[in-house]
């Protein structure tokens, strides 16, 4: 997920889920096979930076995601992961 805008950051967040893998700017910050790792709730990126996450969901259901720029969410920049058993 790149933050490609010229002047606004992005903070990708999945409501109710956690990321067990976080890769940001060319390096892993969290990995599930690291005994000292935990979980993250957001991937924050400055403009023109990049990274990816792998979410872990505790159970079946719908998990909304937003960028924490709520004006963008009101204009449609939102979605949901649907997790089934």
Backbone as ProteinMPNN parsed JSONL, in Angstrom:
{"seq_chain_A": "XXXXXXXXXXXXXXXXXXXXXXXXXXXXXXXXXXXXXXXXXXXXXXXXXXXXXXXXXXXXXXXXXXXXXXXXXXXXXXXXXXXXX", "coords_chain_A": {"N_chain_A": [[0.846, -1.171, 0.0], [1.031, 1.951, -1.08], [1.657, 5.317, 0.014], [0.82, 7.557, -1.911], [0.105, 10.181, -2.303], [0.758, 13.725, -2.679], [1.075, 15.258, -0.344], [-0.149, 14.262, 1.959], [-0.276, 12.062, 4.691], [-0.876, 8.514, 5.262], [-2.771, 6.285, 7.255], [-3.325, 3.215, 7.625], [-5.857, 1.185, 8.833], [-7.438, -1.588, 10.328], [-10.464, -2.232, 11.674], [-10.937, -3.994, 14.587], [-9.213, -6.034, 13.926], [-5.801, -7.285, 13.888], [-2.436, -6.698, 12.813], [-0.153, -9.156, 12.088], [2.097, -9.227, 10.669], [4.234, -6.729, 9.56], [5.591, -4.69, 7.16], [7.649, -2.131, 6.345], [8.93, 0.519, 4.517], [11.047, -1.027, 3.328], [11.848, -2.875, 5.29], [11.109, -5.482, 7.614], [8.968, -4.923, 10.323], [7.382, -6.251, 12.101], [6.976, -9.727, 12.548], [5.367, -12.879, 12.392], [6.883, -15.109, 13.128], [8.806, -14.206, 14.838], [9.903, -14.396, 18.088], [9.714, -12.28, 19.888], [7.811, -10.584, 18.926], [4.693, -8.793, 18.503], [1.559, -7.481, 17.93], [0.21, -5.187, 15.551], [-1.871, -2.306, 15.032], [-2.085, -0.431, 13.082], [-0.807, 0.776, 9.963], [1.232, 3.232, 9.352], [2.087, 5.652, 6.976], [4.242, 7.924, 5.407], [3.911, 10.486, 2.835], [4.68, 9.141, -0.354], [6.023, 6.938, 0.653], [6.218, 3.374, 1.365], [4.749, 0.129, 2.086], [3.612, -2.992, 3.542], [1.072, -5.031, 5.067], [0.027, -7.937, 6.928], [-2.954, -9.107, 7.889], [-4.41, -10.505, 10.897], [-7.212, -12.194, 11.892], [-9.498, -12.536, 14.552], [-11.854, -14.057, 14.51], [-14.646, -15.236, 12.513], [-16.357, -12.804, 10.498], [-17.171, -9.339, 9.719], [-14.788, -6.925, 8.977], [-14.149, -3.69, 9.079], [-12.158, -1.321, 7.181], [-10.111, 1.612, 7.176], [-8.448, 4.726, 6.347], [-7.853, 6.475, 8.316], [-8.074, 9.109, 7.672], [-10.665, 10.695, 8.012], [-12.382, 12.29, 6.495], [-11.85, 11.373, 3.924], [-12.859, 8.786, 4.17], [-15.567, 9.366, 4.424], [-16.028, 10.147, 1.834], [-15.926, 7.789, 0.542], [-13.584, 6.224, 0.69], [-13.124, 3.557, 1.983], [-13.641, 0.263, 3.294], [-14.305, -3.27, 3.72], [-13.145, -6.284, 5.15], [-14.299, -9.524, 4.694], [-14.583, -12.241, 6.636], [-14.739, -15.699, 6.708], [-15.642, -18.84, 8.203]], "CA_chain_A": [[0.0, 0.0, 0.0], [1.831, 3.17, -1.076], [1.033, 6.61, 0.311], [1.31, 8.226, -3.102], [-0.307, 11.576, -2.374], [1.891, 14.642, -2.582], [1.282, 15.975, 0.919], [-0.925, 13.73, 3.074], [0.086, 10.704, 5.096], [-1.94, 7.528, 5.359], [-2.68, 5.409, 8.419], [-4.24, 2.12, 7.303], [-6.318, 0.55, 10.071], [-8.545, -2.536, 10.22], [-11.178, -2.203, 12.94], [-11.162, -5.312, 15.166], [-8.156, -6.976, 13.556], [-4.426, -6.86, 14.123], [-1.457, -7.127, 11.817], [0.94, -9.925, 12.686], [3.254, -8.94, 9.827], [4.304, -5.341, 9.104], [6.793, -4.376, 6.386], [7.587, -0.687, 6.102], [10.146, 1.129, 3.986], [12.109, -1.98, 3.023], [12.236, -3.74, 6.409], [10.04, -6.024, 8.455], [8.859, -4.37, 11.682], [6.778, -7.351, 12.858], [6.819, -11.005, 11.849], [4.783, -13.841, 13.33], [7.867, -16.087, 13.583], [9.726, -13.545, 15.77], [9.352, -14.644, 19.421], [9.516, -11.029, 20.62], [6.873, -9.709, 18.228], [3.322, -8.709, 18.994], [0.642, -7.145, 16.858], [0.043, -3.76, 15.281], [-3.219, -1.958, 14.612], [-2.069, 0.56, 12.009], [0.395, 0.99, 9.151], [1.287, 4.654, 9.027], [3.047, 5.917, 5.914], [4.4, 9.293, 4.93], [3.753, 10.553, 1.383], [5.663, 8.487, -1.221], [6.632, 5.764, 1.271], [5.43, 2.183, 1.097], [4.83, -1.002, 2.988], [2.458, -3.881, 3.499], [0.728, -5.716, 6.309], [-0.765, -9.158, 6.828], [-3.836, -9.085, 9.053], [-4.863, -11.716, 11.577], [-8.563, -11.938, 12.38], [-9.778, -13.457, 15.652], [-13.012, -14.914, 14.239], [-15.398, -14.863, 11.308], [-17.111, -11.564, 10.611], [-16.808, -8.228, 8.833], [-13.792, -6.058, 9.591], [-13.995, -2.48, 8.263], [-10.854, -0.669, 7.16], [-10.086, 3.044, 6.842], [-7.105, 5.309, 6.33], [-7.827, 7.45, 9.421], [-8.429, 10.442, 7.185], [-12.097, 10.414, 8.034], [-13.021, 12.952, 5.361], [-11.739, 10.447, 2.789], [-13.805, 7.691, 4.409], [-16.899, 9.884, 4.107], [-16.118, 10.223, 0.37], [-15.92, 6.434, -0.01], [-12.308, 5.512, 0.837], [-13.268, 2.614, 3.087], [-14.074, -1.045, 2.834], [-14.392, -4.272, 4.782], [-12.77, -7.666, 4.904], [-15.3, -10.491, 5.16], [-13.872, -13.456, 7.035], [-15.651, -16.815, 6.928], [-15.02, -20.021, 8.866]], "C_chain_A": [[0.893, 1.237, 0.0], [1.006, 4.38, -0.643], [1.515, 7.555, -0.784], [0.912, 9.693, -3.21], [0.854, 12.529, -2.169], [2.105, 15.241, -1.193], [0.489, 15.429, 2.093], [-0.464, 12.324, 3.424], [-1.125, 9.782, 5.059], [-1.698, 6.689, 6.604], [-3.731, 4.316, 8.238], [-4.568, 1.346, 8.567], [-7.486, -0.379, 9.764], [-9.202, -2.609, 11.599], [-11.437, -3.638, 13.406], [-10.127, -6.35, 14.82], [-6.8, -6.44, 13.96], [-3.558, -7.359, 12.987], [-0.382, -7.931, 12.539], [2.218, -9.812, 11.856], [3.156, -7.491, 9.365], [5.645, -5.143, 8.407], [6.672, -2.914, 5.993], [8.942, -0.186, 5.645], [11.317, 0.146, 3.898], [12.528, -2.899, 4.15], [11.0, -4.254, 7.142], [10.108, -5.384, 9.83], [8.259, -5.396, 12.628], [6.713, -8.572, 11.963], [6.276, -12.015, 12.836], [5.784, -14.867, 13.856], [8.919, -15.489, 14.517], [9.174, -13.714, 17.183], [9.101, -13.372, 20.24], [8.478, -10.115, 19.998], [5.503, -9.739, 18.876], [2.402, -8.481, 17.826], [0.561, -5.642, 16.718], [-1.382, -3.515, 14.817], [-3.245, -0.989, 13.445], [-0.74, 0.489, 11.255], [0.368, 2.446, 8.739], [2.415, 4.904, 8.034], [3.06, 7.399, 5.576], [4.164, 9.313, 3.419], [4.955, 9.936, 0.663], [6.397, 7.332, -0.555], [5.735, 4.556, 1.021], [5.634, 1.092, 2.124], [3.649, -1.918, 2.771], [2.268, -4.523, 4.865], [0.024, -7.023, 5.969], [-1.631, -9.21, 8.074], [-4.112, -10.478, 9.617], [-6.212, -11.39, 12.196], [-8.924, -12.968, 13.443], [-10.931, -14.424, 15.391], [-13.68, -14.45, 12.958], [-16.17, -13.579, 11.558], [-16.67, -10.552, 9.578], [-15.893, -7.286, 9.595], [-13.576, -4.839, 8.7], [-12.555, -1.974, 8.277], [-10.988, 0.758, 6.653], [-8.637, 3.508, 6.813], [-6.891, 6.307, 7.466], [-7.869, 8.89, 8.942], [-9.93, 10.355, 6.975], [-12.866, 11.147, 6.937], [-12.962, 12.079, 4.115], [-12.708, 9.284, 2.949], [-15.226, 8.136, 4.081], [-17.109, 9.989, 2.597], [-15.989, 8.847, -0.277], [-14.64, 5.653, 0.12], [-12.357, 4.634, 2.088], [-13.709, 1.29, 2.503], [-14.184, -1.983, 4.011], [-13.854, -5.6, 4.276], [-13.892, -8.543, 5.447], [-14.586, -11.81, 5.388], [-14.912, -14.54, 7.324], [-14.899, -17.953, 7.613], [-14.364, -20.924, 7.869]], "O_chain_A": [[1.477, 1.541, 1.04], [-0.194, 4.451, -0.906], [2.503, 8.268, -0.605], [1.35, 10.379, -4.134], [1.845, 12.16, -1.538], [3.21, 15.69, -0.889], [0.449, 16.071, 3.143], [-0.282, 11.489, 2.538], [-2.255, 10.225, 4.85], [-0.553, 6.415, 6.964], [-4.881, 4.474, 8.646], [-3.672, 0.904, 9.286], [-8.408, -0.012, 9.035], [-8.564, -3.004, 12.574], [-12.083, -4.411, 12.699], [-10.155, -7.451, 15.369], [-6.668, -5.274, 14.331], [-3.9, -8.316, 12.292], [0.229, -7.445, 13.491], [3.287, -10.246, 12.284], [2.124, -7.069, 8.843], [6.701, -5.396, 8.987], [5.687, -2.514, 5.371], [9.964, -0.427, 6.288], [12.429, 0.445, 4.334], [13.491, -3.649, 3.987], [9.993, -3.558, 7.27], [11.177, -5.309, 10.435], [8.581, -5.415, 13.816], [6.431, -8.468, 10.77], [6.676, -12.018, 14.0], [5.565, -15.442, 14.922], [9.831, -16.195, 14.945], [8.079, -13.227, 17.466], [8.334, -13.41, 21.201], [8.272, -8.998, 20.472], [5.202, -10.607, 19.696], [2.456, -9.21, 16.835], [0.818, -4.909, 17.673], [-2.027, -4.411, 14.272], [-4.305, -0.742, 12.871], [0.305, 0.184, 11.831], [-0.421, 2.847, 7.884], [3.541, 4.441, 8.216], [2.013, 8.039, 5.474], [4.211, 8.262, 2.781], [6.103, 10.183, 1.031], [7.325, 6.787, -1.152], [4.619, 4.701, 0.522], [6.57, 1.129, 2.924], [2.792, -1.661, 1.926], [3.176, -4.552, 5.696], [-0.505, -7.194, 4.871], [-1.12, -9.34, 9.186], [-4.054, -11.482, 8.907], [-6.339, -10.418, 12.941], [-8.678, -14.159, 13.251], [-10.98, -15.499, 15.989], [-13.33, -13.414, 12.394], [-16.586, -13.298, 12.682], [-15.894, -10.863, 8.675], [-16.19, -6.896, 10.724], [-12.898, -4.935, 7.677], [-11.826, -2.168, 9.249], [-11.844, 1.073, 5.827], [-7.724, 2.78, 7.203], [-5.828, 6.921, 7.549], [-7.711, 9.806, 9.749], [-10.403, 9.988, 5.899], [-13.906, 10.662, 6.493], [-13.914, 12.045, 3.335], [-13.312, 8.841, 1.972], [-16.004, 7.363, 3.521], [-18.246, 9.927, 2.127], [-15.946, 8.741, -1.503], [-14.598, 4.498, -0.306], [-11.724, 4.926, 3.103], [-14.106, 1.217, 1.34], [-14.158, -1.553, 5.165], [-14.079, -5.987, 3.129], [-14.377, -8.312, 6.554], [-14.055, -12.418, 4.459], [-15.85, -14.322, 8.091], [-13.67, -18.005, 7.594], [-13.8, -21.952, 8.245]]}, "name": "protein", "num_of_chains": 1, "seq": "XXXXXXXXXXXXXXXXXXXXXXXXXXXXXXXXXXXXXXXXXXXXXXXXXXXXXXXXXXXXXXXXXXXXXXXXXXXXXXXXXXXXX"}
